[in-house]
Amino acid sequence: MGNVFGVIAKNIWDSGVVESPESLNITGCPRLRACRQYSWQVVISDGKNFYESETAIFETGMLHKKWKALWIAGIHNGDVKQPVNYLRKGFELSKPVVSARLYSTALGVYECYLNGKKVSEDCMTPGWTDYFFRVQHQTYDVTDLLKEGKNAIGVKLGEGWYSGTISRRRNSNMPSYGTHPAFLGEIHITYADGTTECIASNKSWKCSIGGPERFSDIYDGEFYDSRYSMGSWNHAEYDDTGWSWCQEKNRRIQIVGIASQAVRKMENVTPVKFTDIDPELWEKEPCIPRPQRLTIVDFGQNLVGKIKLKLTLPDGKMLMIKHCEMLKPDGSLFHNLRSARATIQIIGNGKEIEYEPLFTFFGFRYLQINDLPESVDPYSITAQVMYTELERTGEFRCSDGLINKLYSNQLWSNKSNYLDLPTDCNQRDERLGWLADAWVFADTASYNFDVAGFFTKYIADVNLSRTGYG
């Protein structure tokens, strides 16, 4: 049974009676239409009785439907570590809404908001694909976020895997894919009277680089200046006078649906201890003053993710946080990140801020914090563990604690290296989907989690990126 959201449609396919021992990959259903909701049910018989499954529902994305939206870009000079772009569009709805979907993607990474609220808890969307060939799009149910009257959509757009430092060739710093991140999005609205409307990205949108994320980069971390706070920039009432118009971009790339689950903040870990060490152990950095206090925070576990904390810094005062996996015998950081800085710099505005990085993640157990204010309890800092939201399918435990710890360690390795693709490492200037690293762990990962969709996405990009010689 198929329907346009909220409108019941006819039965589109009935297989009839099929006498076969097969239960998988049964073909015959006609081609599905884009942006539709379908329900399905199976009836089986053992020759005597009939058994009906519960009715299940799924939706199709854009499929091969032509997008009305255009690729748009904000202000960017083509170099790495540029300010995060803020994009917005105000619009007015004159009738009650019964259903609305946002179809969106980016060359780069993005977060969407409607009337001030995030449309999803997904992280690092749309994920990393081979941008020479394809990019994924996401579908979000935004019905409850819209209202009759004035509305606004806001987008934060960063460089990510498309044009950030991870995409640059190590010897030349030349881009592998592109230099300017871009966004594409449509809101499909169905009104109570059955009429529809599409709000699409185009040059009528506005952009700004005035936000606090002065850069947010996978390798190098984030520079956050809270003095640039944008206020209610993603609300309908916001005055965007002075913002620039977005530029339309011609991007020829296949847009596909998602095959795997999204990356999310899956767990929270709190510190097990902290230590103030001699500031003389601090390794000098250009233009950074020597700290008066140097604090090491230990989370007791190597993980991948990002921190979250509340703090108040005097106007113009900087706090610097470094991430690492190991300590030296003297208690200072052991640097094994090569060129990746893996650093957060926060500049205060005299007010309390609740902070977490935006378009980056780190592999770490320890934090080194320069001049942590006495008012901040180190135990209040949270490490948010990030990985692809995979369903756990296997567990192991036995009477030997050492073997149980070994199993726990490999499980953490699985979580830490399955962030959108199977990476080789999660901390230094690499984090790439090398084939050998993925292959050697695949059997173990398949025991731990349902990785069918995860590897479907990965192998599709492996096949696309092969040379003519294989």
N, C-alpha and C positions, 0 to 999 in steps of 0.2 A: 504494500500500500504506500503510495507516495503523496506528499502534500507540500504546497508552498506554505511556509510557516503560518500556522493558525487557520489554514483553509484545507479541509479534507478533500483529497482527490481520489480517483478511482483506483481499483486494484490493477497494478501494472503487469503482474506476472503470476501465473500459477503453474507449477511444474507438472501437476497431475500426479498420477501414481507412477513411481519409478521403482522398478524391481531391480535392486542392485545391492551387493554387499558393501559398496563404497560409501563413505560418509564425509569425505573431504574433497575439495576442489571440484564440486559438481557445477558444471557450466549450463548455460541456457538462459539466464536472466538477460533481458534487453539492456542496452546501454543506459546508464543512469544519467539524469540531468544534473546540472550544476546547481548549487545553492538550494538543495531540497532536503526535506526530512522524510525518511522512509521507515516504515515498520515492517517486521518480518516474523514469520512463525513457521515452525516445522511440525509435521505430524508423521509419526512413525508407527509401523504395525509389525507385530511378531507373528502375524497370520491369524491371530485370534482376537487381539485387542488393539485399540488405537490409543496412542499417547500424544498429547499436544504439549508443545513447549510453551513457556510464557512468551508473550509478545515483546520483542526487543525493538529498539529504535536506534538509528544512526543517521547522520547528516553527511551530505557531500559538500565539499568546498567549491572552489571556483572551477576545478577540473580544466576543461579546454575553453571555458567561457572567456570572451574578450573583455578585458578590464576597461571600464570607463575612466578609471583613475590614471593619472600620469605620474611618472617618477618625479619627485621634487627634492631639491637640495637646499640647504641653508647657506650659511656663510662659512667658507672653508678655503684655505690657501693651498691645499693639496699636500701639505707636509704632515708629518705625524704629530701626535699629541697636541691637537688643536682643541679649543673649548667645545664641550658638548653642545650640539645645536638644539635649541628649543623651537618647535614648530607648533602652530596653533591655527584653529579655524573656528570662528563663531558662526552659528546657524540657528534658525528658528523653526520650530515645529508647530503647526497650526491645529493639529488634530491629535486625539489620543492614540498612543502607540500600543500595538498588541504584540509585536515581535520586531527585534532588530539584531543584526549580526554585523560584526566588524571583521572584514577580511583585510589582512595587513601583512606587510613584509618590509624588508630593508636590505640594501647592500651596505652592511655595517651591522650594528646592533641597535635595538630600539625598545622603548617602553611607552605604552599608550595610556592615556587618561581620558575619562569622560566626566565632565562637570566636577573635576577635582579628585576623582577616584580612579585608582588603577584598574584596568580592565582584567588583569590576571596577575597571579603570582609567578608566572613564568620568568625565568632569568636568561639573559644572553640570547634572546630571540633575534633572528629566526634560526639560529644555529649556524654551524660551519658546513657549507657545501663547496663543491668545486665551482667557484663563481664564473669560470670560463664557460660553464654549461648551464647551471641551474641554481635557483634559490628557492627555499621553502616559503610557503605562506601559512599564517595562522588564522584560525576562525574563532571568534569569541562571541558569546551570547551577551549582548549589552542592553537587553530590553529594559532591565531594571535601573540602568544608569541614565536613561533618557527621560525627559519630561516635556510636557506641553509648554511651549514658550521658548525662551532663550536657552541655548545649549552651547557647549564648546568642547572640542576635542583638542587634546594636547599630546605632543610626542617629544620624547627625548631621544636624540639620534646621535650615536657614537660611531667610532671607526671600527672597533671590534676586529674580527678575523679578516675583514675585507680590505681595510686600508691602514690598520694600526701597525705597530712595530713587528708583530708576529708575522705579518704578511710581507715584510720587506726582505729583500735579498741581503744576506749577512755581509757580503763584501762590498756591495755598491749602494745599499739602502734604497735601491729602486723598487717600486711596487710590483708585486706579483699579479695583482688583479686590477685595482683601480686606486684612485687618489681621493675621490670625493664621495663620502657616504650619501646615500639617497634613500628616500622613503616612498612607499606606495601603499595606499589604503582606500577602502570603500566601506561606508556604513550603509547596509541595505535595510530599509525601514518599511514595515508593513503596518498600515493604519487600521483602526477599528472598522472603517467603512470599506476595507478591501483594497484601497489604493496603495501604491508603493512610491518610495522615493530613495534616491541614492546620493549620499554625500561623499564626494570623491576628492582625492588629493589633486591639486592643480596649482597654477600660479596665483590663485586668489588667497592661498594660505600665506601666513606671515611667519617670520623666523627671527631669532635673536641668538647671540652668543654671550648674553649678559648674565648667565647663570653661574652658580658657585663652582661647578665642576670645570675647572680651567683646563684640565685634561683628565681622561679616564682611559687607561691603557692596560691591556692584558699582561704585558711583560713588566711595565714600569710602575703600575699602580695608579694612584690618583692624587691630584693636587686640588684641594677643596678650600675655596676662600668664601667663608660664610658671609662676608661683607657684600657679596653679590647676590644675596637672597632675592628670588623673583616673586615672592609673595604668592598671590592667588592666580598665577599666570594661566592655569588650565581651567579656570572658572569662566562662566559666560559673562560675568560683570566686569572682568578685567579690562582695563584700558590699555590696548596695545599700540597706542600712538607712539611713533618713533621706531617701531619694529620694521624690519625690511620685508619686502615681498620675496617669497620663495622663487627659486629658479626651476623651470621645467628642464628635465634631463632626458635625453634619448638613450635608453638602456635596452639593448636587445639581449634578452636572457630568458630562458624557459622558467616559468613559475610553476612549482609543483606543490602538492599537498604534503603534509608531514607523515612520515612513516614511523617515527619513534616518539616516545614520550618527551616532554620538555624537561629542561634543567630547572630544578627548584631548590630552595633552601629546605633541606630534608630533616636536619637535626640541629640541635643547639648543644654546644659544649662550653662549660664554664672553667675558669682557671683552677688548677690544683694548688698552685703556689705562685708567689712573686718574690723577687729579690732586687734590692737596690745595690748596684755594683759601682765600683770606682769610676767616675766620669772620665778618668785618664785612659780607660780602656776603650773609649769611643774612637772609632776610626774617622779621621777628619774628612769632611766633604766641602767642596767649594761653596763659598757664600753662606755656609751654615755655621752659626756660632756654637762654640763648645757648650754642651749642656751642663747645668748645675746639678741636675739629678738624672741618673740613667737607670731605668727600670727594666728588668727582664720578667716577662709574664709567661708562665708555663701552663699550657693546656693539657699536658699529660698524654697527648695523642697526636701523632702526625695526621693531618687532615687537609682537605681542600675546601676553601670557602672564603668568607670574608667576615670581618668583625662588625660588631654593633656596639655603640657606647653613647652615653650622655655625658656632656661636659660643658663647662663654661670657661672660655678663654678671654683674657683682656683684648680689647680692640687692637688688631694688628699682631697679636702674639701668635707664634707658630708652634704647633705640636707635630713632631715627626715620629712615625711608627714604621719600623722595619720588620719583615717576616723572615723566619728561617727555620730549618728543621733540626739543627744541632747547635751545641755550644762548645766552645773551646774549654780546656781545663781551667782557665781563669774565670769562666762564667760568662764571657762575652760571646757575641755571635760568631759562628763559623760560617763564612760566606762561600757557598758553592753554587751561586746563581749565574756565574759568568757575567754577561752584560745586563741581565734583567735586574732592575733596581728593586722591584717588589716593595715599594715604599708608599706610604700615605703621608701627605703633608696637609695639615688642617690649620687654617688661619682663623682666629676668633673675631667676633664682633661685639664682645662684651655681654652677650646673651647666651642662655643655655641652648645648646643644639643637640638634637638626637641624630647621630651620624652613622651611616654605613656606606661603603663605596658603591658605585653605580655599575659601571661596565668593566669590571675586573674581578679576578679571583686569585687566590694565593695558595701555594702548598707550604704548610708550616706547622710547627708545634709551638714555637716561641715567638714572642713579640719583644722587640727592643723599643722602648718609648723614651724619647728625649723630653725631659722637664714635664713629666706627668704632674698635674696639679694635685696638691694634697687633698683637695675636696673630692677627687675621683677615687673611689674604691676600686682597685684593680680587679677584685673579684666580681665586680658588676659588668665587666667587659664580656661580651658573648661572642663566641666563634660560631658562625652559621655555616654548617656543613652543606656544600652544594654538590649535587651530582644528578644525572638523569634519573627521573622518577620511575625506576624499574620495580616490578613486582618481585618480591622475595619468594623463591620457589624451593630453596634447599637449605637445610641446617645440619650442623654436626656437633655432637658433644660426646665426651667419653669420660672415663674415670681418671685420666691423666691430665693434670692441669697444664703441663707444658704443651701437650698436643692441642689442647683447647685454645691456648694462647696463640699457637701457630695458626690455627684456623681463623681466629679473630684477626690476626695480622693480615692474612691474605684477603679477608673480607674488607678490611679498611683499604688495602691496596686496590681492590676492585672498585670500591666507591670513589676513591681519590683519582682514579684514572679513567672513569667512565663519565666524563663530563662532555656530553654531546657526541663525542667520538672516543675510541679507545686510544688514549695517549701513552706515550713512552715514559713520560715523567710529568710532574705537575708543578714544579717550582721554578726551574731555571728558564733560560731563553731557548726553549724547545717546545715541549707540550704538543708534539705533532703525532699524527696518526700513522706511525710507522707500521708496516705490514708484519714484520717478525714479532714485534712486541704484542700486537693484537692476536696473532696466531697462537703464540706459545701459551697465552692465558685464556683462550677462548673456551676450552673445555671446562675449566674451573668456573669461569663466569657463567656458563650455561647451567652449571649446577647451582650457583648462588642465586641467580635471577632469571627471569624470563627476558632474554635478550634478542628475541626474534626481530622485533621492530628496530631495535638499536643497530643490529648488524645488517638488516635490510637497507637502512639508510647509508651505512658506512660502505658496504660492498657496492652499492650503486655508484658512489663517488669514485671508488677504486677502479671500477670498470670504465667509467667515463674518462678518467685521467691517464689511462694506459696509452703508451705510444703505439705507433703502427707496428712496432716489433713486439708488442705484448708487454 
